[in-house]
């Protein structure tokens, strides 16, 4: 990307104007055309990104000539009118190498029904690129198997980097993921594998290349900014269910003068990860998992002690959310003494089953681990909706 100012042009303009004013001009129209062609080659002051004229897409500020030869779409002006906001849009079989590119379905903004693979390759624009960030502006694929949570008809995947790639389907508009590419020497492949002709899909994915000093912390698949926000599991939607075979870290950036974080359900039905905990015994895994899930802080087949409805009971959850915490606060006065569980599963967020409730943690960094096991048959989809949490960072008290 060029980052020069047209200082030389400005300094010499007066002298050149006197010289060229004495020349015989063929015609005013021809003169303007010639000047326009010359100005196309002048570098313009640019920023890394600019807002397109549609008010929602992000582009790169380039001169009109550069935008055209790179097959970009000029969408508005930038750099005081000397440049254009160049938006890059790509679809199936393209190879991209820009700061920001939008990967769209073949008939976007219309729906795509044809069953065929659609992939693009992402080439790093510089060696210092360490991650790519994918923002799912629109992400509507076929739902997973309602009983197992396994993506079958449609599968989104990423290949070629060092992150453990997620396989996604369903509705994920508004979600985002980071993918490590620091050691990648070949282009990264982003694949939409579509296998059914009877389904309608649409996607628009913003792909940004991230340099090392702006990357998300190591291991974070999602990285949220701001003192408050919302966290949702993938395919959290009406008539959806959480996906099987998911293992990733959701991270919240610790903001200035904030020392703890509070989580609470978005509503009383927004935590559904397996059947009620009270009905699970150690030999009855909850959720979609069909065997011991690789643990984060314990050995395989580790069991956990919980307090469903005030009763001690041991259960093993293979679909689970792991959340370091200091205390659980039940806003109902009868909720009992403060307590804290690392592991959460079943159909209630807090262990006493009270709503509303919240969990506070001063353990840093602020992270949540999502671990959903392989799919099994005969699970009730209503028990596996997934999770929606609101978070609010709390100021330091000293």
C-alpha positions in Angstrom: 0.0 0.0 0.0 1.4 3.4 -0.9 1.6 6.0 1.9 3.0 9.1 0.2 1.9 12.7 0.0 1.7 14.6 -3.2 4.1 17.3 -1.8 6.2 17.5 -4.9 3.2 18.0 -7.1 2.0 20.9 -4.9 5.4 22.6 -4.8 5.9 22.5 -8.6 2.3 23.2 -9.6 2.7 27.0 -9.8 5.8 26.8 -12.0 4.4 24.1 -14.2 1.1 26.0 -14.7 3.0 29.0 -16.1 4.9 26.8 -18.5 2.0 24.7 -19.7 -0.4 27.7 -19.9 1.5 29.0 -23.0 1.0 25.7 -24.9 -1.6 25.3 -27.5 -4.3 23.0 -26.0 -6.0 20.7 -28.5 -9.4 21.0 -26.7 -10.6 21.4 -23.1 -12.0 17.9 -23.1 -8.8 16.4 -24.3 -6.8 18.4 -21.7 -8.9 17.2 -18.8 -8.7 13.6 -20.0 -4.9 13.9 -20.1 -4.6 15.4 -16.7 -6.9 12.8 -15.2 -4.7 10.0 -16.6 -1.6 11.6 -15.1 -3.2 12.1 -11.7 -4.1 8.4 -11.5 -0.5 7.6 -11.0 0.1 10.1 -8.2 0.4 8.5 -4.8 -2.3 9.7 -2.4 -2.3 10.0 1.4 -4.0 6.8 2.6 -5.2 5.2 5.8 -5.1 1.5 6.4 -8.9 1.3 6.1 -11.8 3.5 5.0 -15.6 3.3 5.3 -17.3 2.7 1.9 -20.1 4.8 0.6 -22.6 2.1 1.5 -21.9 2.9 5.2 -21.2 -0.7 6.2 -18.3 -2.2 4.3 -14.6 -1.4 4.9 -12.2 -0.7 2.1 -8.6 0.4 1.5 -7.8 4.0 0.4 -6.1 3.9 -3.0 -5.8 6.0 -6.0 -8.4 5.1 -8.7 -5.8 3.5 -10.9 -4.5 1.1 -8.2 -8.0 0.2 -7.3 -8.8 -0.7 -10.9 -5.7 -2.8 -11.6 -6.3 -4.7 -8.4 -9.9 -5.5 -9.4 -11.3 -3.5 -6.5 -14.6 -1.7 -6.4 -14.4 2.1 -5.8 -17.1 3.0 -3.3 -16.7 6.6 -2.3 -13.8 9.0 -1.9 -11.0 9.3 0.7 -7.8 11.3 1.2 -9.6 14.6 0.6 -11.0 13.4 -2.7 -7.6 12.3 -4.1 -8.3 8.6 -3.5 -11.1 6.1 -3.6 -12.3 3.8 -0.9 -11.5 0.5 -2.7 -13.6 -2.5 -1.5 -12.4 -6.0 -2.5 -15.1 -8.6 -3.0 -14.3 -12.3 -3.9 -16.3 -15.5 -4.5 -15.6 -19.1 -5.4 -12.1 -20.0 -6.7 -10.5 -16.6 -6.1 -7.1 -16.0 -4.5 -7.0 -12.8 -2.4 -4.1 -10.8 -1.0 -5.5 -7.6 0.5 -5.8 -6.1 3.9 -9.6 -6.5 3.9 -11.7 -8.7 1.5 -15.3 -9.8 1.5 -15.9 -13.4 0.7 -19.5 -13.8 -0.6 -21.7 -16.6 -1.8 -22.0 -16.9 -5.6 -25.4 -15.1 -5.9 -25.0 -12.7 -3.0 -27.1 -10.9 -1.9 -29.5 -13.5 -3.3 -29.7 -17.0 -2.0 -27.6 -19.9 -3.3 -29.2 -23.2 -3.9 -26.6 -25.1 -6.0 -24.7 -27.9 -4.2 -21.1 -27.4 -5.0 -17.9 -26.6 -3.1 -16.9 -23.0 -3.0 -13.5 -22.0 -1.7 -11.0 -19.1 -1.8 -7.3 -18.9 -1.0 -6.0 -16.2 1.3 -2.4 -15.1 0.6 -0.5 -13.2 3.3 0.3 -9.7 2.2 3.4 -9.5 4.3 5.6 -11.9 6.4 4.6 -10.1 9.6 0.9 -11.2 9.2 0.3 -13.5 12.1 -3.5 -14.0 12.1 -6.6 -13.6 9.9 -9.8 -12.5 11.4 -13.1 -13.6 9.9 -16.2 -11.6 10.7 -19.4 -13.4 9.7 -21.5 -10.4 8.5 -23.9 -12.9 7.0 -23.6 -16.6 7.7 -26.6 -18.8 6.9 -25.9 -22.4 6.0 -27.8 -25.6 6.5 -28.6 -26.6 10.1 -26.7 -29.5 11.7 -28.3 -32.8 12.4 -30.9 -31.8 15.0 -30.2 -34.9 17.1 -26.4 -35.0 17.0 -25.3 -31.5 16.3 -23.0 -32.7 13.5 -22.7 -30.6 10.4 -23.7 -32.8 7.5 -25.2 -31.0 4.5 -23.0 -27.9 4.7 -19.6 -27.5 6.3 -17.4 -24.3 6.7 -13.8 -25.0 7.3 -10.3 -23.4 7.2 -7.1 -25.2 6.2 -3.5 -24.3 6.1 -2.8 -22.4 9.3 -1.7 -23.5 12.8 -5.0 -23.1 14.7 -7.3 -26.0 15.3 -9.9 -25.3 12.6 -13.5 -25.2 13.5 -16.1 -26.9 11.3 -19.2 -24.7 11.3 -22.7 -24.7 9.9 -26.1 -23.2 10.7 -26.6 -19.5 11.6 -23.6 -17.6 12.8 -24.2 -14.0 11.6 -22.5 -11.6 13.9 -19.9 -14.1 15.1 -16.1 -13.9 14.5 -13.1 -16.1 14.7 -9.3 -15.6 14.7 -7.1 -18.0 12.9 -3.3 -18.3 13.3 -1.2 -18.1 10.1 2.2 -16.8 11.4 4.1 -19.9 10.2 2.0 -20.5 7.1 4.1 -20.4 3.9 1.3 -21.3 1.5 -2.1 -19.6 1.0 -4.8 -20.4 3.6 -7.9 -22.2 2.2 -11.4 -21.2 3.3 -13.9 -23.8 2.1 -17.7 -24.0 1.9 -18.6 -27.6 1.2 -22.3 -27.7 0.1 -23.8 -31.1 -0.6 -27.6 -30.6 -1.0 -29.6 -28.9 -3.8 -32.6 -28.5 -1.6 -31.3 -25.8 0.7 -30.7 -22.1 0.5 -27.6 -20.4 1.7 -26.0 -17.0 1.9 -22.8 -15.7 3.3 -20.7 -12.6 3.5 -17.4 -13.0 5.4 -15.1 -10.1 6.1 -11.5 -11.4 6.0 -8.9 -9.1 7.6 -5.1 -9.7 7.8 -3.7 -9.0 11.3 -0.1 -8.0 12.0 1.7 -9.4 15.1 1.3 -6.3 17.4 -2.5 -6.3 16.8 -3.2 -10.0 17.1 -5.5 -11.7 19.6 -3.8 -13.5 22.5 -2.4 -17.0 21.7 -5.1 -19.6 21.8 -8.1 -17.2 21.5 -10.5 -18.2 18.8 -12.8 -15.3 19.7 -11.5 -12.0 21.2 -14.1 -9.5 22.5 -13.3 -5.8 23.1 -15.2 -3.4 25.4 -16.3 -3.4 29.0 -19.6 -5.2 28.1 -20.9 -7.5 25.4 -22.6 -10.7 24.5 -21.0 -14.2 24.1 -22.9 -16.9 22.1 -22.0 -20.4 21.1 -21.9 -21.2 17.4 -25.4 -21.7 15.8 -27.2 -20.1 18.8 -30.5 -19.4 17.0 -34.2 -20.0 17.1 -34.7 -23.7 16.1 -30.9 -24.1 16.3 -28.8 -26.3 18.5 -25.1 -26.1 19.5 -22.6 -27.8 17.3 -20.8 -31.0 18.1 -17.0 -31.3 18.0 -16.2 -27.8 19.2 -13.2 -26.9 21.5 -12.2 -23.3 21.6 -11.4 -20.3 23.8 -13.5 -17.2 24.1 -11.4 -14.2 25.4 -12.4 -10.8 26.6 -9.8 -8.0 26.6 -9.2 -6.6 30.0 -10.1 -2.9 29.6 -8.4 0.0 31.4 -9.0 0.1 35.2 -11.1 -3.0 35.1 -10.2 -5.8 37.5 -13.0 -8.4 37.3 -15.8 -9.6 35.1 -19.4 -10.6 35.7 -21.3 -13.1 33.5 -25.1 -13.7 33.5 -27.5 -15.4 31.1 -29.1 -13.4 28.4 -32.5 -14.7 29.5 -33.8 -17.6 31.6 -33.7 -20.0 28.7 -30.3 -19.0 27.2 -28.2 -21.8 28.8 -29.1 -25.2 27.4 -26.1 -27.5 27.2 -27.4 -31.0 27.7 -30.2 -32.4 29.8 -30.7 -31.2 33.4 -27.7 -31.9 35.6 -29.8 -33.5 38.3 -30.5 -36.4 35.9 -26.8 -37.1 35.1 -24.7 -39.7 36.9 -21.0 -40.4 36.4 -21.8 -43.0 33.7 -24.4 -40.9 31.9 -22.5 -38.2 29.9 -24.6 -35.1 29.2 -25.0 -33.3 25.9 -23.8 -34.6 22.5 -20.6 -36.2 23.7 -20.3 -40.0 23.6 -17.1 -40.5 25.5 -14.6 -38.7 27.8 -13.7 -35.3 26.3 -10.1 -34.2 26.5 -10.1 -32.1 29.7 -8.6 -28.7 30.2 -7.5 -29.0 33.8 -7.8 -32.7 34.6 -7.1 -36.2 33.4 -9.3 -38.0 30.9 -12.7 -39.1 32.1 -12.4 -36.7 35.0 -15.6 -36.3 37.0 -16.7 -33.1 38.7 -18.7 -32.4 41.8 -21.6 -30.0 41.5 -24.5 -29.0 43.6 -27.7 -29.2 41.5 -30.6 -27.9 43.5 -28.5 -27.9 46.7 -27.7 -31.7 46.5 -24.2 -33.0 46.1 -24.0 -35.2 43.0 -21.3 -36.4 40.8 -21.7 -36.2 37.0 -19.7 -36.2 33.9 -20.4 -33.6 31.2 -18.9 -34.1 27.8 -20.6 -30.9 26.5 -19.5 -28.2 28.9 -18.3 -24.7 29.5 -15.3 -24.1 31.7 -15.3 -20.7 33.5 -12.8 -19.7 36.1 -14.7 -17.8 38.8 -14.5 -16.4 42.4 -18.2 -16.7 43.3 -21.7 -17.3 42.0 -24.3 -14.8 43.2 -28.0 -15.8 43.1 -30.0 -12.7 43.1 -32.8 -14.5 44.8 -32.2 -14.0 48.5 -32.9 -17.7 49.1 -30.2 -18.7 46.7 -27.9 -19.8 49.5 -24.2 -19.1 50.2 -21.8 -18.0 47.5 -20.0 -20.8 45.7 -18.1 -21.4 42.5 -17.9 -24.2 39.9 -15.3 -24.4 37.2 -17.6 -26.5 35.0 -21.1 -25.7 33.7 -23.4 -27.9 31.7 -27.1 -28.9 31.8 -30.0 -26.5 31.6 -29.0 -24.0 34.2 -26.1 -21.5 34.3 -25.7 -21.3 38.1 -25.5 -24.5 40.1 -28.5 -23.8 42.4 -30.7 -23.5 39.3 -31.9 -20.0 40.3 -32.6 -17.2 37.8 -31.5 -14.5 37.7 -28.0 -15.3 38.7 -24.5 -14.2 37.8 -20.9 -15.4 38.1 -18.0 -13.1 38.9 -14.3 -13.7 38.2 -11.2 -11.7 38.9 -9.0 -14.4 37.4 -7.1 -13.0 34.5 -7.0 -13.1 31.5 -10.8 -13.2 31.2 -11.4 -16.4 29.3 -14.2 -19.0 28.8 -13.5 -22.5 27.3 -16.2 -24.1 25.1 -15.9 -27.9 24.9 -18.5 -29.8 23.0 -17.9 -33.5 22.3 -18.7 -35.7 19.3 -22.3 -36.2 18.3 -24.5 -39.0 19.5 -28.0 -40.0 18.5 -31.3 -39.5 20.4 -30.5 -36.2 22.1 -33.3 -33.7 22.6 -32.6 -30.6 20.5 -34.3 -28.5 23.1 -31.7 -29.5 25.7 -28.9 -28.5 23.4 -29.8 -24.9 22.3 -26.4 -23.6 23.4 -25.4 -20.6 25.4 -25.9 -16.8 25.4 -24.2 -14.8 28.1 -23.9 -11.1 28.8 -20.6 -9.9 30.4 -19.8 -6.7 32.2 -16.3 -5.8 33.4 -16.1 -4.3 36.9 -13.8 -1.4 37.9 -10.9 -1.9 40.3 -11.8 -1.1 43.9 -8.4 0.0 45.1 
